[in-house]
Amino acid sequence: MGDELTVKLGSEVKGEIERMAKQAGLTPSKLVAVLLEGFVQGEGKVFTGPWKEGPGIRILPDWPRFSSKVFKIKQEEMK
């Protein structure tokens, strides 16, 4: 089992994650973990820079180009 990370989501995003997780037979936290692991393992990148209209920064996620990796999850890992 891996380390735990708390993520704050807007209610609309949280609802969509819950819907997708239910459809896949996973918990929302397991689905988010699989998605983030796929981003990292697929060598996704994050670029940041100043936000001229700021204050704050701009964040540009560069999703993996070939994201067709299949993740296999054992039944005991699904919950």
Rosetta constraint file for C-alpha pairs under 8 A:
AtomPair CA 9 CA 13 HARMONIC 6.18 0.50
AtomPair CA 9 CA 14 HARMONIC 5.72 0.50
AtomPair CA 10 CA 14 HARMONIC 6.06 0.50
AtomPair CA 11 CA 15 HARMONIC 6.04 0.50
AtomPair CA 12 CA 16 HARMONIC 6.37 0.50
AtomPair CA 13 CA 17 HARMONIC 6.17 0.50
AtomPair CA 14 CA 18 HARMONIC 6.12 0.50
AtomPair CA 15 CA 19 HARMONIC 6.15 0.50
AtomPair CA 16 CA 20 HARMONIC 6.14 0.50
AtomPair CA 17 CA 21 HARMONIC 5.98 0.50
AtomPair CA 17 CA 28 HARMONIC 6.10 0.50
AtomPair CA 17 CA 31 HARMONIC 7.69 0.50
AtomPair CA 17 CA 32 HARMONIC 7.71 0.50
AtomPair CA 18 CA 22 HARMONIC 6.06 0.50
AtomPair CA 18 CA 27 HARMONIC 7.61 0.50
AtomPair CA 18 CA 28 HARMONIC 5.35 0.50
AtomPair CA 19 CA 23 HARMONIC 6.24 0.50
AtomPair CA 20 CA 24 HARMONIC 6.26 0.50
AtomPair CA 21 CA 25 HARMONIC 6.03 0.50
AtomPair CA 21 CA 26 HARMONIC 4.89 0.50
AtomPair CA 21 CA 27 HARMONIC 5.69 0.50
AtomPair CA 21 CA 28 HARMONIC 5.20 0.50
AtomPair CA 21 CA 31 HARMONIC 5.90 0.50
AtomPair CA 22 CA 26 HARMONIC 5.92 0.50
AtomPair CA 22 CA 27 HARMONIC 6.93 0.50
AtomPair CA 22 CA 28 HARMONIC 7.68 0.50
AtomPair CA 25 CA 78 HARMONIC 7.26 0.50
AtomPair CA 26 CA 30 HARMONIC 6.18 0.50
AtomPair CA 26 CA 31 HARMONIC 6.27 0.50
AtomPair CA 26 CA 78 HARMONIC 5.25 0.50
AtomPair CA 26 CA 79 HARMONIC 6.08 0.50
AtomPair CA 27 CA 31 HARMONIC 6.37 0.50
AtomPair CA 27 CA 78 HARMONIC 6.85 0.50
AtomPair CA 27 CA 79 HARMONIC 5.58 0.50
AtomPair CA 28 CA 32 HARMONIC 6.22 0.50
AtomPair CA 29 CA 33 HARMONIC 6.12 0.50
AtomPair CA 30 CA 34 HARMONIC 6.23 0.50
AtomPair CA 30 CA 78 HARMONIC 6.83 0.50
AtomPair CA 30 CA 79 HARMONIC 7.14 0.50
AtomPair CA 31 CA 35 HARMONIC 6.23 0.50
AtomPair CA 32 CA 36 HARMONIC 6.13 0.50
AtomPair CA 33 CA 37 HARMONIC 6.00 0.50
AtomPair CA 34 CA 38 HARMONIC 6.07 0.50
AtomPair CA 34 CA 71 HARMONIC 7.60 0.50
AtomPair CA 35 CA 39 HARMONIC 6.32 0.50
AtomPair CA 36 CA 40 HARMONIC 6.29 0.50
AtomPair CA 37 CA 41 HARMONIC 5.83 0.50
AtomPair CA 38 CA 42 HARMONIC 5.65 0.50
AtomPair CA 38 CA 67 HARMONIC 7.57 0.50
AtomPair CA 38 CA 69 HARMONIC 7.58 0.50
AtomPair CA 39 CA 43 HARMONIC 6.39 0.50
AtomPair CA 39 CA 44 HARMONIC 5.07 0.50
AtomPair CA 39 CA 63 HARMONIC 6.56 0.50
AtomPair CA 39 CA 64 HARMONIC 6.42 0.50
AtomPair CA 40 CA 44 HARMONIC 5.50 0.50
AtomPair CA 40 CA 45 HARMONIC 7.84 0.50
AtomPair CA 42 CA 64 HARMONIC 5.23 0.50
AtomPair CA 42 CA 65 HARMONIC 7.93 0.50
AtomPair CA 42 CA 66 HARMONIC 7.38 0.50
AtomPair CA 42 CA 67 HARMONIC 6.60 0.50
AtomPair CA 43 CA 64 HARMONIC 5.97 0.50
AtomPair CA 44 CA 61 HARMONIC 7.43 0.50
AtomPair CA 44 CA 62 HARMONIC 5.63 0.50
AtomPair CA 44 CA 63 HARMONIC 4.86 0.50
AtomPair CA 44 CA 64 HARMONIC 4.67 0.50
AtomPair CA 45 CA 61 HARMONIC 6.02 0.50
AtomPair CA 45 CA 62 HARMONIC 5.02 0.50
AtomPair CA 45 CA 63 HARMONIC 6.72 0.50
AtomPair CA 45 CA 64 HARMONIC 7.80 0.50
AtomPair CA 46 CA 59 HARMONIC 6.85 0.50
AtomPair CA 46 CA 60 HARMONIC 5.75 0.50
AtomPair CA 46 CA 61 HARMONIC 4.52 0.50
AtomPair CA 46 CA 62 HARMONIC 5.89 0.50
AtomPair CA 47 CA 59 HARMONIC 5.81 0.50
AtomPair CA 47 CA 60 HARMONIC 5.07 0.50
AtomPair CA 47 CA 61 HARMONIC 6.37 0.50
AtomPair CA 47 CA 62 HARMONIC 7.54 0.50
AtomPair CA 48 CA 57 HARMONIC 6.64 0.50
AtomPair CA 48 CA 58 HARMONIC 5.45 0.50
AtomPair CA 48 CA 59 HARMONIC 4.61 0.50
AtomPair CA 48 CA 60 HARMONIC 6.25 0.50
AtomPair CA 49 CA 57 HARMONIC 5.64 0.50
AtomPair CA 49 CA 58 HARMONIC 5.29 0.50
AtomPair CA 49 CA 59 HARMONIC 6.87 0.50
AtomPair CA 50 CA 54 HARMONIC 7.71 0.50
AtomPair CA 50 CA 56 HARMONIC 6.90 0.50
AtomPair CA 50 CA 57 HARMONIC 4.75 0.50
AtomPair CA 50 CA 58 HARMONIC 5.94 0.50
AtomPair CA 51 CA 55 HARMONIC 6.75 0.50
AtomPair CA 51 CA 56 HARMONIC 5.82 0.50
AtomPair CA 51 CA 57 HARMONIC 4.75 0.50
AtomPair CA 51 CA 58 HARMONIC 5.30 0.50
AtomPair CA 73 CA 77 HARMONIC 6.20 0.50
AtomPair CA 73 CA 78 HARMONIC 6.62 0.50
AtomPair CA 74 CA 78 HARMONIC 6.67 0.50
